[in-house]
């Protein structure tokens, strides 16, 4: 034992003088520790090692990233930020405002590789700091939020088509409920309530309404009559859930659809992973379709932010990592595992399943018709304080007997208070 | 040498005192300072005045949390003490297998609140627990859905909390009862006092210090309660069972509102001080006067 320690110390000593030409090094904070996500990340680690880099893995699992955020903040306050961390949406710019991101080490890579041409303008804008002047984050995928998942057998047996309007959805749900099938599998946790809510808002209010309310935070739209109608539909949906819904995890709800206990679930495309894990195939066992809307598309782009770091080998590590993350191979493999689609536009979709292909095609249509919108429930549209304020009202309304107009008024007030 | 001998206790205590004063009292003052700043995602140090407190008291969610804290604390303390006293008196009747029974009642205390919360979550869930059990037994109309009813969810936390802590309170009271001099009880019996009046008029009033320990322990448990709520309801349905500790972590770590979170932490701190300090003070003064 002692011998071993001594040996390690000697090796360490021998390596010390070579720091000046050390290998690129990157410490990566993430919470992709299980299943397909972990496998996908392994691809990146191997690529990184193959290029001579040293990857210091810093996985912090638990709480959907909450634990990771606490660790990250502690590290930043201690002036010891990791090279890259799994951060997305306007939170990227929030970190920049705290002055811990500049001098934007990866911008040089992005300019050299021409990320502006590889990414859609919308996605690229999320990745830039310093008022959109420099890249400071790299996108790895695009998730679609406004999906509705259905058990094919249940729909067929009851002669129900996939709904294309919310009225059709309600009619189908009434029919199913009369037969004793739970129409909507839902776990009433605040983020799940908000996920359903934004899909409903996009469908009932339309694309411009959504943009005004949840991107621009226009007070009149937030507290207006259309918002009231959105809450009306939420109240209806509440009636289509079962008594065990509050607090249920999303994957348990997906399980209810798989078993045929429930017919529909409204959830982002990570739900696909649950179906595949149980050997269910899209189009055969389950159906994926966008929730009713006018060519709308709510996206959630996972990305890694690159912090300010000291030392040449760490900067080199960041550059190499950013380049690999945007690489065609990683973008393809990672997204096949994760259920999302590549953020990079020129990746072939041949190996993806039909849901991912539909997602990719719809993305292009939505972009051309002004329906490509950031998901607020998943932290793409708003800063965390405003997102949280909206989420509080949505979940409070969904789980109480609050009237729709009161909810709309409360929504406007809560957003104002959080600004 | 003599000097060392004389000062050894001080020398030994100094490091831990230093660490304690920095990590407890130092950080209390740090939090107070941060609550007067505009800190958002990370701490900032320019002063901003009392705006965070104004924002805090304007938030409906904070009012829900405070109201829940009041309901929870009052019920939790009353029920824990009532059940604790009852159990300890029953166990004090020189019964058989007392050690075994005592362990059974004390056992929930050995569990963490996370385990308690998760277990009760399953028991109280209408589609898994008691309600389903009753339905399966044939009582189709039986309804016990407090966990998923916003108006009642806070009471499920009281149930789980009391289940966990009343055994501990029982142990404290049992120790108190055992320390009461037998002679007093015998004298009371000779004077013709019944068992009820012996306990209510003589023994329990003698146990003031025990009440003090029990209440101090229960008050701080209830104000700090976080894990139980997270495991049992996560503050839901909606935000109906939110509590200040949950509110604080949500604001600090999920909402980038470090300043606001600090303000709420200071409100909690003041609440604890406002209740516990005068109580301790009056009780300790009474001790001195004796």
Interface residues (C-beta under 8 A of the other chain):
Chain A: X66 X69 X70 X73 X76 X77 X91 X94 X95 X97 X98 X100 X188 X189 X190 X193 X242 X243 X244 X245 X246 X247 X383 X384 X385 X388 X392 X395 X396 X397 X398 X399 X400 X410 X414 X417
Chain B: X40 X41 X42 X43 X55 X58 X59 X60 X61 X121 X125 X126 X127 X128 X145 X147 X148 X150 X233 X234 X236 X237 X238 X239 X240 X250 X253 X254 X255 X256 X257
